Amino acid sequence: MEIEANELFDAYRELYFEGGTSSVYLWDMDRGFAGCFLIKKKVEGSAFVKEGYWNSIHVVEVQEEGAAKATYKLTTTIMLNMGVQRAEVGVTNLSGSLTRQSEMTSAVTEVKTHVANIGGMIEHMENDMRSNLNELYILKTRDIVNSLRGSGDGPAQSASHVQNLNAAVMTHGATRKHDTD
């Protein structure tokens, strides 16, 4: 099963990531098995990201309930790092990680094998997390950065207002009592 999972996950990695490295490791447990499905995609010199990486770590625990049913518990962590160096944004680095869990019970048949069930869970989880990373984190960060870089010099005060304020501060300083301690 591990050999089949590695072959299928390698095809998945190529279709979704167009490069990178993937590995699958499985081990036996008392009432089933567990596995770790890994993807590492390094990016260098793309149109938007000077350098960075995407690491997906999917750990699944399979509890077999007889020959025809199993419960799958999936924990996925995505670690993302993007270094951007462009005139529009300057030198920027965005990094972080996101972890999510899901569980499902499914039939196990010749068509819906363990590998097919796990693969569907991983694909759904990764698509959901990729969407969340883009919409909630990257776009929100961009909005915040743009608002900070936005409006120019801030409110302008007239010269007479600034003179009056300076005079008030100087008067207060001259009449202020000083502690002798």
C-alpha positions in Angstrom: 0.0 0.0 0.0 2.9 2.4 0.7 4.3 1.9 -2.8 0.9 2.6 -4.4 0.4 5.7 -2.1 3.8 7.1 -3.1 3.1 6.6 -6.8 -0.4 8.3 -6.5 0.8 11.1 -4.2 3.7 11.8 -6.6 1.1 12.3 -9.5 -1.0 14.5 -7.2 2.1 16.6 -6.3 3.0 17.0 -10.0 -0.6 18.1 -11.0 -1.1 20.6 -8.2 2.5 21.8 -7.5 4.2 21.3 -10.9 7.4 20.2 -9.2 8.7 19.7 -5.7 9.2 16.5 -3.8 6.7 14.1 -2.1 7.0 11.1 0.2 4.6 8.8 1.9 5.4 6.6 4.9 2.9 4.1 6.5 3.2 2.1 9.7 1.0 -0.5 11.4 -1.1 0.2 14.5 -3.2 -2.1 16.8 -6.5 -1.6 15.0 -5.3 -0.2 11.6 -2.5 1.9 10.4 -1.2 5.4 10.2 0.7 7.4 7.6 2.5 10.6 6.8 2.0 12.2 3.4 4.6 15.0 2.7 5.1 17.6 0.0 7.9 20.2 -0.3 7.8 22.8 -3.0 10.6 25.3 -3.2 10.1 28.5 -5.3 12.9 30.6 -6.7 12.7 33.6 -9.0 9.1 33.4 -10.0 7.1 36.5 -11.2 5.9 37.3 -7.7 8.0 35.4 -5.2 11.8 35.8 -5.2 12.2 32.7 -3.0 10.1 30.7 -0.7 8.6 27.3 0.0 5.4 25.4 0.7 5.5 22.4 3.0 2.4 20.2 3.4 2.4 17.6 6.2 -0.6 15.3 6.3 -0.7 12.7 9.1 -3.6 10.2 9.0 -4.7 7.6 11.4 -6.9 4.8 10.1 -9.0 2.7 12.5 -10.4 -0.2 10.7 -13.9 -1.2 11.7 -14.2 -4.7 10.2 -13.3 -5.4 6.6 -15.6 -2.9 4.9 -15.5 0.3 7.0 -12.8 2.6 8.5 -12.5 5.9 10.3 -9.9 8.3 9.1 -8.4 11.1 11.3 -6.4 13.6 9.3 -4.2 16.4 10.7 -2.7 18.7 8.1 -0.1 21.4 8.7 1.0 23.7 5.9 4.1 25.9 6.4 4.5 28.7 4.0 7.3 31.2 3.4 7.3 33.9 0.7 10.1 36.4 0.1 9.1 39.2 -2.2 11.3 41.9 -3.6 9.5 44.2 -6.0 9.3 47.9 -6.6 5.6 48.0 -5.7 6.0 46.4 -2.2 9.7 46.7 -1.4 11.4 43.8 0.4 8.7 41.7 2.2 8.6 38.3 3.8 5.4 36.5 4.7 5.7 33.2 6.6 3.6 31.1 8.8 1.9 27.8 9.4 -1.7 26.6 9.5 -3.0 23.4 11.0 -6.4 21.8 10.6 -8.0 18.5 11.5 -10.8 16.4 10.0 -12.4 13.0 10.5 -14.5 10.8 8.4 -15.9 7.3 8.4 -16.2 5.6 5.0 -16.8 2.3 3.3 -13.7 0.4 2.1 -14.3 -1.5 -1.2 -12.3 -2.5 -4.2 -13.1 1.0 -5.7 -13.0 3.0 -2.5 -9.7 1.7 -1.1 -7.9 3.2 1.8 -5.6 5.1 -0.5 -8.5 6.5 -2.4 -10.3 7.6 0.8 -7.2 9.2 2.2 -6.3 10.9 -1.1 -9.8 12.5 -1.3 -9.5 13.8 2.3 -6.0 15.2 1.7 -7.1 16.9 -1.6 -10.1 18.4 0.0 -8.2 19.6 3.1 -5.3 21.1 1.1 -7.7 22.9 -1.3 -9.6 24.3 1.6 -6.4 25.4 3.4 -4.9 26.9 0.3 -8.1 28.9 -0.2 -8.1 30.1 3.4 -4.4 31.0 3.2 -5.0 33.1 0.1 -8.3 34.8 1.1 -7.9 35.2 4.8 -4.1 35.7 5.3 -2.4 36.8 2.2 -5.2 39.2 0.9 -5.8 40.5 4.4 -2.1 41.1 5.0 -2.0 43.0 1.6 -4.9 45.1 2.6 -3.3 46.0 6.0 0.1 46.8 4.4 -1.6 48.9 1.7 -3.5 50.9 4.3 -0.3 51.5 6.2 1.6 52.7 3.2 -1.3 54.6 1.8 -2.4 58.1 2.6 0.8 60.2 2.4 2.0 62.6 5.1 -1.1 62.6 7.3 -3.0 65.7 8.4 -1.4 69.0 7.7 -1.5 71.8 10.3 -1.2 75.5 9.5 2.0 77.3 10.6 0.2 79.5 13.1 -1.3 76.4 14.7 2.1 74.8 15.1 3.5 78.1 16.5 0.7 78.3 19.1 1.3 74.7 20.1 5.0 75.3 20.5 4.4 78.4 22.6 2.0 76.5 24.9 4.5 73.7 25.5 7.3 76.2 26.2 5.1 78.2 28.7 4.0 75.0 30.4 7.7 73.9 30.7 8.8 77.2 32.2 6.1 77.3 34.8 6.2 73.6 35.7 7.2 72.6 39.3 10.2 70.4 39.5 10.6 67.6 42.0 13.7 68.0 44.2 14.0 64.2 44.9 
